Amino acid sequence: MTRESRRAQAVKASPTMAITARAAALRREGKDIASLSAGEPDFSVFPHVEQAVVEALRRGATKYTASAGGPELREAISDWMQGDFGVRWPAAQIQATAGAKQALYNACQAILDEGDEGVIFNPYWVSYPEMVRLASGKPVVIDLRAEDRWEPREEDLQRAFNERTRILMFGSPVNPTGAVWSEQCLRTIARVLEKWPRVIILSDGIYSRLVFGGVKAPDIVQVAPQLVDRTVVINGCSKAYAMTGLRLGWACGPKDIIAAMNKVQDASTSNPSSLSQHAAIAALRGPQQPLEDMRVEFERRRGIVVELLRGIRGVKCHVPDGAFYVFPDVSALLQKRYKGEPVQTSVRLAEILLEEFGAAVVPGSAFGREGFLRLSFATSEAQIRKALERFARFAGALE
Ligand SMILES: Cc1ncc(COP(=O)(O)O)c(C=O)c1O
């Protein structure tokens, strides 16, 4: 007999974590593993951010703060968000959280009732469907296509909504495809939503600063300001400021929704770490050049990854405009055999690649999409070259 709640049973263990854990275990055994599976920048925290944490610790900033984050942090978030998205959310409409993940989680808990539907897109970031399920909701999935540059079609959007839909959750730049959704795409979403005034949008901009080739990642509230009353815009320091472990994100949104999210946070975790709050103030208010240097380096590595992948027979690779992932089509490789065994699935491909060739990637099925892989270029050029040389050897060994 299980001792797990039905809610917990409905949640799948994170498949990206599983690959990372297996790669780490192989490394502990002394194997040389080149990993392109990481979902975090390989950069250290910026020097002025590090200094702010040390100073905050020395000053004794180690007590509880307001559950939604201290006023100084929420002012810094308010200014930063206005600078990036042109909308001013007052501090009372901002909740600071332990990472963007907690902001999305709080929003799902605050909005969804049992049986309510949450619309998401496939391929999805692994946590979106699980967060809907944890709030006793039902994920409803819209399939995207590579030939549409991974943007949704209007007719598919129209079919997804009904009177039970309470949220639409998405982020651009997209994890795992690296797509940046155009203004036109966001306008289409806004047009479809006109018919569904009860739907709240959870707009996840965690990669908004990591865009390439002069592309900008607009938020839906910029192209459809009429939606600001029913949009929760989520962002954070994890990706842009290389602060994944410090766990500092936030949500900006309508008063009533943020108030409901504050109740969820009050009753569960209280404030995000006081030291991380000081790190975030320094990151948001301090010099932005280290972020730009990191972005430029990611852009350079993007070029290397795409070029190397395109050199492998059976791999089709688009150029991602944002985040730090490529999502190549490897369906031709799945038709082949390795040592007589049909490869068939992206999970098996990733296993063979890891166990036999020492390269870690994430199977597309983790994101709901068979036939693809997610490769991260948030790792050194040397690791990228080593991993892709191994991938090429693997592809060459298939019959
Ligand atoms: C699309 C997306 N949203 C949110 C997050 C979570 O960010 P955080 O580390 O701030 O919780 C991630 C992290 O991988 C992500 O890919």
The ligand as a Gaussian input file, in Angstrom:
#p B3LYP/6-31G(d) Opt

LIG

0 1
 C       11.486000      27.894000     -18.274000
 C       12.019000      27.916000     -16.892000
 N       11.318000      28.571000     -15.946000
 C       11.746000      28.625000     -14.677000
 C       12.917000      27.996000     -14.302000
 C       13.300000      28.007000     -12.833000
 O       14.145000      29.013000     -12.508000
 P       14.635000      29.156000     -10.994000
 O       15.941000      28.461000     -10.909000
 O       14.751000      30.638000     -10.808000
 O       13.625000      28.571000     -10.111000
 C       13.675000      27.305000     -15.236000
 C       14.905000      26.606000     -14.831000
 O       15.388000      25.699000     -15.472000
 C       13.224000      27.273000     -16.569000
 O       13.898000      26.620000     -17.518000

